[in-house]
Amino acid sequence: MPAQLPNYIRTYRKRARLTQEDVAFIIGSKSGAGISRHERFKRTPDLQTLLAYEMLFRTPVRSLFDGTHRKVERKLLRRIRLLIRKLKETGHSRRAQRKVEILSAYLEERAAVQA
């Protein structure tokens, strides 16, 4: 599988035949320099900008930022597994057991989606 780019803003912008300045104007940014920084992975857009990209390009943020999405997901899953292990080792309360159940169910759902 080819390496995933952190984001595909440039790809979608080019498909729409828009310049960086056009996109900056549409989303209310001061200049195309900010758009360039996003495209070159030098700066992460804030939430409002992410939502604006999603609306402008009619593409979910998780697709626009596929590489970043996958990286965040791997980290999240790893951290959930660590917490489950920690809870099993130290927490024998009903509350800890319930957390393990909820987190394990989440991992099972993700595994089913990925299969």
Number of C-alpha atoms within 10 A of each C-alpha: 3 4 6 14 13 19 22 19 22 18 12 17 19 11 10 12 10 13 14 19 17 16 20 19 13 12 18 11 15 11 14 16 13 19 26 17 13 18 20 16 15 11 12 15 16 9 9 10 16 18 16 17 22 17 13 15 16 11 13 14 19 14 15 23 17 17 17 16 17 15 12 12 13 12 12 12 15 13 12 17 16 12 15 20 13 13 17 15 9 9 15 10 11 9 11 16 15 11 17 21 13 13 17 15 12 14 16 12 12 13 10 9 8 7 6
